[in-house]
């Protein structure tokens, strides 16, 4: 239970300004971005969302922002985001609103040229052409198992957290792999509303393509969120499949899907406005209901403007806007993405926010070694048809490699296929993880039964370079075919009851 405290307007304003500047300064240095064509994976280009917000606030387009424009923009946003007329906004609503503003006021990227993106896509729905070519060249030649019938797969790229630049490449991989091998036909969507009972009847499996945060939820419609969650559970439990890639496990964990001091939207970060939104609510919430009224929202904006108008001229030039925020507070140690408010949760990875999903996916994120960390992959089940492409031999990969909250992942729950060969990691690399697992169990891919259905998960897939590794693609092909029910494999838990 949150303890309510009384705060004076002056203390509220000072605290708000301090935390807002810290949060917004950190945002300008990071690159989680909105899911909108042309928004860029940085949510306003590589400089964060500050440039986009400046363009949105500068109503008279004179290249400077004054207090009237600043507060007027916030008042307008409150009206727009409070569509239900509730009179208050949660951190998730504010974060979503800021993300949409950033997307709307971010210039589209330049017209694509040959590998214009340098190997990392700036458009969250379009993969780099050079990456696509490399991926297609590495695709398996044929299906590992003959499909029992024509298969249809829905690839979901919806996120409520960090938006990986590899999402469109992984989606394209699923489309091209199915086309080349004849194993399935894939359709890609970025709309969580497509996860509904009627629409899912036509599909045999869902691929969660680096989904993050509370990726199914509508922050303004609990009934819709509940219906989507129920549809996903019914889908797999009724006999169909789910395949998760990389950040599918960075979902539904943290502090709250509805906002608050933790990561709004679950996962590590929320959208580009999420960190700021959580700080606003944490400091502006006078009655402890984890929401802001219009008056509280305006007070936050007022205090915020006071802080960034450093020379007290009443005007903030465009050239000064983003740098002032960015210079106020350095990025957190290690350069990693943290939960909103830039504070590590008491429990590594936070709390499970949808326990049924957390169990189905097999575990949730708590830490990652930064790309391009070299990882030696160990084959835990060399007899499985899902690992045949590795021929029982360790192999190496450079990627962003996840580790999981210790309580969320267990071999009692999943059948492990591959894992980090932890014994081959240097002490220096091991020490990068602040809270190592006591069991030193760092699984990377696994399968499991859920009702009549099946789950396959692969932890790697952060960086585009890895979609040009043929055995890696063959492993994903096998995993998806398992989830479809076409490839039979031992999916009993790796640790049997009564064993240790």
NUZA-141802 format. One line per 8 residues: number of its first residue (from 1); their letters; for each residue x, y, z of C-alpha. Coordinates in nm, 3 decimals. Layout:
<atoms>
NUM = A = X:Y:Z | ...;
</atoms>
This chain:
<atoms>
1 = XXXXXXXX = 0.000:0.000:0.000 | 0.132:0.342:-0.087 | 0.172:0.578:0.208 | 0.010:0.915:0.151 | 0.194:1.226:0.261 | 0.097:1.588:0.253 | 0.316:1.821:0.050 | 0.322:2.196:0.021;
9 = XXXXXXXX = 0.282:2.350:-0.327 | 0.639:2.480:-0.310 | 0.784:2.141:-0.219 | 0.569:1.975:-0.483 | 0.690:2.214:-0.748 | 1.055:2.175:-0.651 | 1.036:1.799:-0.634 | 0.846:1.783:-0.960;
17 = XXXXXXXX = 1.099:1.999:-1.139 | 1.393:1.800:-1.010 | 1.257:1.459:-1.104 | 1.112:1.577:-1.433 | 1.440:1.723:-1.547 | 1.618:1.404:-1.449 | 1.365:1.192:-1.631 | 1.348:1.408:-1.941;
25 = XXXXXXXX = 1.721:1.454:-1.957 | 1.759:1.077:-1.954 | 1.501:1.044:-2.229 | 1.702:1.264:-2.463 | 1.995:1.027:-2.424 | 1.804:0.703:-2.490 | 1.637:0.550:-2.788 | 1.320:0.361:-2.700;
33 = XXXXXXXX = 1.077:0.480:-2.964 | 0.714:0.495:-3.065 | 0.550:0.252:-3.297 | 0.464:0.484:-3.577 | 0.594:0.491:-3.932 | 0.859:0.756:-3.961 | 0.887:0.798:-3.588 | 1.230:0.643:-3.577;
41 = XXXXXXXX = 1.340:0.404:-3.310 | 1.457:0.700:-3.106 | 1.117:0.862:-3.076 | 1.218:1.188:-3.235 | 1.527:1.068:-3.409 | 1.844:0.976:-3.230 | 1.814:1.276:-2.997 | 1.516:1.139:-2.804;
49 = XXXXXXXX = 1.167:1.289:-2.794 | 1.268:1.643:-2.689 | 1.294:1.780:-3.047 | 0.951:1.639:-3.135 | 0.793:1.783:-2.820 | 0.945:2.122:-2.896 | 0.783:2.122:-3.240 | 0.451:2.025:-3.083;
57 = XXXXXXXX = 0.468:2.299:-2.819 | 0.593:2.583:-3.044 | 0.244:2.691:-3.150 | 0.343:3.007:-3.338 | 0.642:2.836:-3.503 | 0.881:3.119:-3.416 | 1.158:2.884:-3.304 | 1.108:2.948:-2.934;
65 = XXXXXXXX = 0.874:2.831:-2.659 | 0.726:3.056:-2.391 | 0.536:2.968:-2.077 | 0.193:3.028:-2.233 | 0.270:2.790:-2.520 | 0.418:2.535:-2.284 | 0.126:2.528:-2.043 | -0.124:2.556:-2.327;
73 = XXXXXXXX = 0.015:2.245:-2.492 | -0.011:2.050:-2.169 | -0.367:2.167:-2.110 | -0.462:2.062:-2.463 | -0.298:1.723:-2.416 | -0.483:1.662:-2.092 | -0.813:1.720:-2.268 | -0.720:1.488:-2.555;
81 = XXXXXXXX = -0.583:1.208:-2.336 | -0.874:1.216:-2.094 | -1.111:1.092:-2.361 | -1.340:0.927:-2.108 | -1.380:1.249:-1.912 | -1.253:1.090:-1.589 | -1.086:1.411:-1.476 | -0.748:1.246:-1.416;
89 = XXXXXXXX = -0.476:1.063:-1.606 | -0.264:0.762:-1.510 | 0.107:0.739:-1.591 | 0.028:0.492:-1.868 | -0.218:0.735:-2.029 | 0.031:1.020:-2.002 | 0.315:0.806:-2.136 | 0.105:0.686:-2.428;
97 = XXXXXXXX = 0.000:1.043:-2.501 | 0.357:1.173:-2.502 | 0.461:0.886:-2.726 | 0.186:0.974:-2.975 | 0.285:1.340:-2.971 | 0.648:1.244:-3.034 | 0.544:1.023:-3.325 | 0.322:1.292:-3.478;
105 = XXXXXXXX = 0.588:1.563:-3.463 | 0.892:1.361:-3.566 | 0.997:1.422:-3.927 | 0.992:1.113:-4.148 | 1.330:0.951:-4.212 | 1.509:1.020:-4.538 | 1.407:0.814:-4.838 | 1.580:0.474:-4.810;
113 = XXXXXXXX = 1.893:0.410:-5.008 | 2.105:0.098:-5.030 | 2.159:0.013:-4.662 | 2.091:0.377:-4.572 | 2.023:0.273:-4.213 | 2.366:0.124:-4.159 | 2.234:-0.209:-4.041 | 1.986:-0.083:-3.778;
121 = XXXXXXXX = 1.643:0.021:-3.895 | 1.524:0.372:-3.813 | 1.169:0.278:-3.907 | 0.999:0.043:-3.658 | 0.800:-0.126:-3.935 | 1.050:-0.143:-4.221 | 1.368:-0.351:-4.213 | 1.694:-0.238:-4.372;
129 = XXXXXXXX = 1.717:-0.373:-4.730 | 2.070:-0.504:-4.676 | 1.958:-0.694:-4.365 | 1.666:-0.845:-4.556 | 1.900:-0.963:-4.832 | 2.136:-1.127:-4.581 | 1.846:-1.291:-4.398 | 1.696:-1.430:-4.718;
137 = XXXXXXXX = 2.034:-1.574:-4.820 | 2.055:-1.760:-4.486 | 1.703:-1.905:-4.485 | 1.663:-2.283:-4.452 | 1.584:-2.458:-4.779 | 1.294:-2.670:-4.658 | 1.065:-2.735:-4.366 | 1.195:-2.960:-4.091;
145 = XXXXXXXX = 0.860:-3.140:-4.068 | 0.584:-3.174:-4.324 | 0.290:-2.951:-4.227 | -0.019:-3.151:-4.136 | -0.222:-2.890:-4.325 | -0.171:-2.539:-4.464 | -0.066:-2.327:-4.168 | -0.141:-1.962:-4.098;
153 = XXXXXXXX = 0.070:-1.758:-3.856 | 0.007:-1.412:-3.709 | 0.323:-1.216:-3.629 | 0.259:-0.952:-3.361 | 0.498:-0.657:-3.333 | 0.302:-0.460:-3.072 | 0.503:-0.306:-2.789 | 0.439:-0.100:-2.476;
161 = XXXXXXXX = 0.807:-0.067:-2.398 | 1.140:-0.059:-2.579 | 1.095:-0.087:-2.956 | 1.363:-0.308:-3.107 | 1.489:-0.210:-3.450 | 1.500:-0.581:-3.539 | 1.121:-0.623:-3.509 | 1.048:-0.562:-3.880;
169 = XXXXXXXX = 1.336:-0.788:-3.985 | 1.209:-1.072:-3.765 | 0.861:-1.024:-3.909 | 0.997:-1.033:-4.262 | 1.195:-1.345:-4.169 | 0.874:-1.521:-4.069 | 0.707:-1.422:-4.395 | 1.000:-1.525:-4.615;
177 = XXXXXXXX = 1.078:-1.843:-4.421 | 0.721:-1.964:-4.454 | 0.717:-1.879:-4.823 | 1.046:-2.055:-4.901 | 0.994:-2.370:-4.693 | 0.618:-2.405:-4.740 | 0.583:-2.447:-4.362 | 0.330:-2.163:-4.321;
185 = XXXXXXXX = 0.192:-1.836:-4.448 | 0.261:-1.539:-4.221 | 0.068:-1.216:-4.168 | 0.223:-0.930:-3.969 | 0.034:-0.685:-3.748 | 0.139:-0.408:-3.511 | -0.210:-0.371:-3.369 | -0.280:-0.549:-3.039;
193 = XXXXXXXX = -0.652:-0.529:-3.116 | -0.597:-0.809:-3.369 | -0.560:-1.046:-3.076 | -0.929:-1.123:-3.044 | -1.123:-1.448:-3.051 | -1.285:-1.395:-3.389 | -0.966:-1.295:-3.570 | -0.754:-1.570:-3.416;
201 = XXXXXXXX = -0.977:-1.846:-3.551 | -0.793:-1.826:-3.883 | -0.445:-1.873:-3.732 | -0.254:-2.175:-3.605 | 0.019:-1.987:-3.418 | 0.111:-1.640:-3.295 | 0.469:-1.516:-3.308 | 0.544:-1.257:-3.038;
209 = XXXXXXXX = 0.806:-1.050:-3.217 | 1.001:-0.874:-2.939 | 0.679:-0.755:-2.776 | 0.754:-0.552:-2.464 | 0.565:-0.418:-2.166 | 0.192:-0.481:-2.134 | 0.176:-0.523:-2.509 | -0.187:-0.637:-2.534;
217 = XXXXXXXX = -0.337:-0.375:-2.305 | -0.540:-0.067:-2.397 | -0.470:0.184:-2.118 | -0.812:0.343:-2.169 | -1.020:0.026:-2.192 | -0.982:-0.243:-1.928 | -1.254:-0.456:-2.086 | -1.068:-0.461:-2.417;
225 = XXXXXXXX = -0.744:-0.548:-2.239 | -0.909:-0.833:-2.050 | -1.066:-0.967:-2.370 | -0.734:-0.970:-2.554 | -0.562:-1.148:-2.267 | -0.838:-1.407:-2.253 | -0.820:-1.459:-2.630 | -0.444:-1.526:-2.613;
233 = XXXXXXXX = -0.483:-1.775:-2.328 | -0.772:-1.954:-2.499 | -0.572:-1.966:-2.822 | -0.281:-2.165:-2.681 | -0.476:-2.367:-2.427 | -0.719:-2.474:-2.696 | -0.444:-2.643:-2.896 | -0.261:-2.377:-3.094;
241 = XXXXXXXX = 0.088:-2.232:-3.061 | 0.286:-1.932:-2.947 | 0.646:-1.861:-3.046 | 0.833:-1.584:-2.866 | 1.142:-1.405:-2.997 | 1.383:-1.210:-2.775 | 1.184:-0.939:-2.594 | 0.865:-1.145:-2.576;
249 = XXXXXXXX = 0.997:-1.224:-2.228 | 1.042:-0.853:-2.150 | 0.666:-0.829:-2.107 | 0.423:-0.797:-1.816 | 0.673:-0.738:-1.539 | 0.774:-0.436:-1.337 | 0.550:-0.236:-1.105 | 0.219:-0.175:-1.281;
257 = XXXXXXXX = 0.053:-0.189:-1.621 | -0.146:0.115:-1.514 | 0.140:0.345:-1.422 | 0.289:0.455:-1.094 | 0.645:0.480:-0.980 | 0.752:0.167:-1.162 | 0.766:0.097:-1.529 | 0.437:0.199:-1.681;
265 = XXXXXXXX = 0.328:-0.061:-1.923 | 0.548:-0.321:-1.760 | 0.881:-0.432:-1.898 | 1.198:-0.230:-1.872 | 1.110:0.103:-2.011 | 0.769:0.188:-2.149 | 0.747:0.404:-2.462 | 0.957:0.718:-2.504;
273 = XXXXXXXX = 0.721:0.915:-2.280 | 0.692:0.652:-2.008 | 0.986:0.752:-1.788 | 0.873:1.112:-1.786 | 0.510:1.012:-1.724 | 0.600:0.801:-1.420 | 0.809:1.086:-1.276 | 0.523:1.330:-1.329;
281 = XXXXXXXX = 0.278:1.109:-1.144 | 0.523:1.025:-0.866 | 0.584:1.392:-0.790 | 0.254:1.552:-0.886 | 0.014:1.303:-0.732 | -0.117:1.482:-0.425 | -0.364:1.224:-0.293 | -0.177:0.902:-0.364;
289 = XXXXXXXX = -0.419:0.767:-0.628 | -0.136:0.733:-0.884 | -0.308:0.976:-1.120 | -0.291:1.346:-1.202 | -0.588:1.580:-1.213 | -0.586:1.871:-1.456 | -0.471:2.103:-1.179 | -0.191:1.868:-1.076;
297 = XXXXXXXX = -0.091:1.824:-1.440 | -0.075:2.204:-1.485 | 0.130:2.246:-1.167 | 0.382:1.995:-1.293 | 0.408:2.177:-1.627 | 0.456:2.510:-1.449 | 0.736:2.377:-1.231 | 0.890:2.204:-1.530;
305 = XXXXXXXX = 0.903:2.527:-1.731 | 1.066:2.711:-1.440 | 1.343:2.455:-1.436 | 1.427:2.460:-1.807 | 1.403:2.838:-1.845 | 1.749:2.859:-1.693 | 1.825:3.220:-1.786 | 1.472:3.339:-1.696;
313 = XXXXXXXX = 1.411:3.518:-2.026 | 1.065:3.372:-2.072 | 1.174:3.216:-2.402 | 1.347:2.883:-2.471 | 1.505:2.864:-2.814 | 1.480:2.545:-3.016 | 1.858:2.498:-3.011 | 1.857:2.513:-2.628;
321 = XXXXXXXX = 1.552:2.300:-2.555 | 1.684:1.944:-2.583 | 2.045:2.013:-2.471 | 1.925:2.172:-2.147 | 1.735:1.860:-2.059 | 2.011:1.629:-2.170 | 2.278:1.818:-1.975 | 2.086:1.829:-1.648;
329 = XXXXXXXX = 2.125:1.464:-1.553 | 2.371:1.205:-1.685 | 2.246:0.874:-1.816 | 2.233:0.593:-1.557 | 2.546:0.382:-1.502 | 2.605:0.117:-1.765 | 2.390:0.289:-2.025 | 2.118:0.029:-1.983;
337 = XXXXXXXX = 1.746:0.088:-1.999 | 1.588:0.103:-1.657 | 1.243:0.104:-1.515 | 1.069:0.438:-1.512 | 1.195:0.676:-1.249 | 1.549:0.542:-1.316 | 1.537:0.333:-1.000 | 1.603:-0.038:-0.991;
345 = XXXXXXXX = 1.307:-0.230:-0.847 | 1.348:-0.408:-0.514 | 1.300:-0.742:-0.691 | 1.525:-0.784:-0.996 | 1.294:-0.752:-1.295 | 1.008:-0.628:-1.080 | 0.686:-0.812:-1.008 | 0.493:-1.045:-1.241;
353 = XXXXXXXX = 0.209:-0.837:-1.385 | 0.026:-1.120:-1.562 | 0.126:-1.444:-1.387 | -0.050:-1.669:-1.636 | 0.146:-1.519:-1.926 | 0.470:-1.509:-1.724 | 0.440:-1.884:-1.668 | 0.348:-1.955:-2.030;
361 = XXXXXXXX = 0.640:-1.758:-2.177 | 0.870:-1.925:-1.924 | 1.027:-1.632:-1.738 | 1.073:-1.257:-1.742 | 1.367:-1.026:-1.797 | 1.583:-0.887:-1.518 | 1.919:-0.804:-1.682 | 2.100:-0.827:-2.014;
369 = XXXXXXXX = 2.460:-0.837:-2.123 | 2.497:-0.561:-2.376 | 2.532:-0.633:-2.745 | 2.782:-0.741:-2.879 | 2.863:-0.959:-2.578 | 3.012:-1.290:-2.694 | 2.808:-1.582:-2.563 | 2.890:-1.952:-2.594;
377 = XXXXXXXX = 2.564:-2.139:-2.645 | 2.540:-2.486:-2.491 | 2.306:-2.751:-2.632 | 2.107:-2.883:-2.337 | 1.901:-3.136:-2.531 | 2.112:-3.263:-2.825 | 1.854:-3.536:-2.897 | 1.572:-3.292:-2.969;
385 = XXXXXXXX = 1.478:-3.229:-3.334 | 1.474:-2.860:-3.239 | 1.853:-2.864:-3.181 | 1.959:-3.104:-3.458 | 2.108:-2.817:-3.660 | 2.374:-2.764:-3.391 | 2.497:-3.128:-3.405 | 2.544:-3.132:-3.027;
393 = XXXXXXXX = 2.821:-2.873:-3.045 | 2.851:-2.542:-2.860 | 2.833:-2.237:-3.084 | 2.896:-1.865:-3.041 | 2.679:-1.560:-3.089 | 2.716:-1.188:-3.021 | 2.391:-1.028:-2.911 | 2.204:-0.869:-2.622;
401 = XXXXXXXX = 2.158:-1.172:-2.396 | 1.883:-1.180:-2.137 | 1.887:-1.323:-1.788 | 1.564:-1.389:-1.599 | 1.412:-1.316:-1.263 | 1.503:-1.621:-1.056 | 1.150:-1.691:-0.932 | 1.001:-1.656:-1.282;
409 = XXXXXXXX = 1.220:-1.912:-1.463 | 1.255:-2.274:-1.361 | 1.336:-2.603:-1.534 | 1.037:-2.739:-1.344 | 0.824:-2.537:-1.587 | 1.003:-2.562:-1.924 | 1.200:-2.803:-2.138 | 1.533:-2.630:-2.201;
417 = XXXXXXXX = 1.689:-2.662:-2.546 | 1.990:-2.429:-2.521 | 2.155:-2.217:-2.252 | 2.453:-1.994:-2.184 | 2.765:-2.200:-2.122 | 2.826:-2.003:-1.804 | 3.145:-2.192:-1.723 | 3.304:-2.044:-2.035;
425 = XXXXXXXX = 3.223:-1.684:-1.939 | 3.504:-1.479:-1.790 | 3.477:-1.360:-1.432 | 3.476:-1.005:-1.568 | 3.171:-1.074:-1.785 | 2.991:-1.257:-1.507 | 3.050:-0.957:-1.278 | 2.854:-0.732:-1.516;
433 = XXXXXXXX = 2.533:-0.886:-1.383 | 2.445:-0.714:-1.052 | 2.226:-0.996:-0.917 | 2.344:-1.328:-1.065 | 2.118:-1.631:-1.044 | 2.222:-1.848:-0.752 | 2.171:-2.159:-0.968 | 2.381:-2.021:-1.257;
441 = XXXXXXXX = 2.103:-2.139:-1.489 | 2.092:-1.914:-1.794 | 1.859:-2.081:-2.040 | 1.824:-1.932:-2.389 | 1.560:-2.136:-2.567 | 1.294:-2.373:-2.447 | 0.956:-2.534:-2.517 | 0.661:-2.620:-2.298;
449 = XXXXXXXX = 0.305:-2.747:-2.302 | 0.017:-2.521:-2.209 | -0.314:-2.703:-2.204 | -0.349:-2.856:-2.551 | -0.111:-2.601:-2.703 | 0.263:-2.539:-2.726 | 0.513:-2.261:-2.655 | 0.859:-2.206:-2.809;
457 = XXXXXXXX = 1.087:-1.925:-2.694 | 1.426:-1.802:-2.820 | 1.608:-1.535:-2.618 | 1.835:-1.402:-2.891 | 1.732:-1.190:-3.186 | 1.810:-0.840:-3.059 | 2.056:-0.745:-3.333 | 1.987:-0.777:-3.705;
465 = XXXXXXXX = 2.321:-0.947:-3.774 | 2.197:-1.268:-3.614 | 1.919:-1.314:-3.866 | 2.191:-1.400:-4.117 | 2.308:-1.707:-3.916 | 2.158:-2.014:-4.081 | 2.158:-2.252:-3.779 | 1.991:-1.980:-3.572;
473 = XXXXXXXX = 1.718:-1.946:-3.836 | 1.684:-2.326:-3.855 | 1.637:-2.334:-3.478 | 1.357:-2.078:-3.504 | 1.200:-2.272:-3.793 | 1.200:-2.587:-3.578 | 1.058:-2.400:-3.282 | 0.773:-2.249:-3.480;
481 = XXXXXXXX = 0.693:-2.584:-3.638 | 0.685:-2.733:-3.289 | 0.444:-2.461:-3.176 | 0.223:-2.542:-3.475 | 0.215:-2.909:-3.375 | 0.389:-3.025:-3.694 | 0.724:-3.110:-3.531 | 0.695:-3.356:-3.243;
489 = XXXXXXXX = 0.943:-3.327:-2.955 | 0.983:-3.414:-2.590 | 0.845:-3.108:-2.413 | 0.834:-3.244:-2.059 | 1.001:-3.019:-1.799 | 1.378:-3.055:-1.791 | 1.371:-3.116:-1.418 | 1.140:-3.401:-1.333;
497 = XXXX = 0.928:-3.400:-1.017 | 1.121:-3.522:-0.716 | 1.463:-3.441:-0.865 | 1.699:-3.152:-0.792;
</atoms>
